Amino acid sequence: MKRHICIAVISTLPFMGGLLLLPQRGVCFNPPQQSKPAGGTLSVLDDKRRAAALALEGARQLRSEGTAASLKSAIEKYQHARELWHEVGDQPAEATTLNDIGQVYNSLGEGQKALDFYDQALPLERAVGDHSGEAATLNNIGMVYDLLWEKQKALDFYNKALPARGWRPLHGSRNAQQCRWGL
């Protein structure tokens, strides 16, 4: 029996006094369907993948509660999932998890920590050719700078995100924002 574990990633954007939900990407984890090598190596990897997916699910549940305490607990679970993804060599899942950690830190108002995790996610996304993930991370970096009132840096990162999504960057903050957010 083939099992798939899929998790949707959604981010929020401050928008006209409220929040705009932006679906970014989903992550599916498919354990390989190979025969078990001697020594049970595949079983260990499958166990780690399952544990990582469960940690990720727990982190997202905690994150959805939205309290400072639940967000801090979510970070711990995300960190555990990230370590497991790293151990099994799943760079796309590791990058997504790093991005998630950055988003939680940004929600806690810890922009610099968020930037640190986004900076770790970018090279992984680029290494595996995940243009959608790269665009989402560049956009998230832009959001941090926007919240820090560093509008030019924010605009620079929003413009970097556009080509990664296949869009052409525009110059001038109003035009770029209209293009990016469809305003």
Summary of the structure (lengths in Angstrom):
residues: 183
radius of gyration: 17.4
end to end distance: 45.8
largest distance: 60.0
contacts: 544
relative contact order: 0.09
helix: 66%
strand: 13%
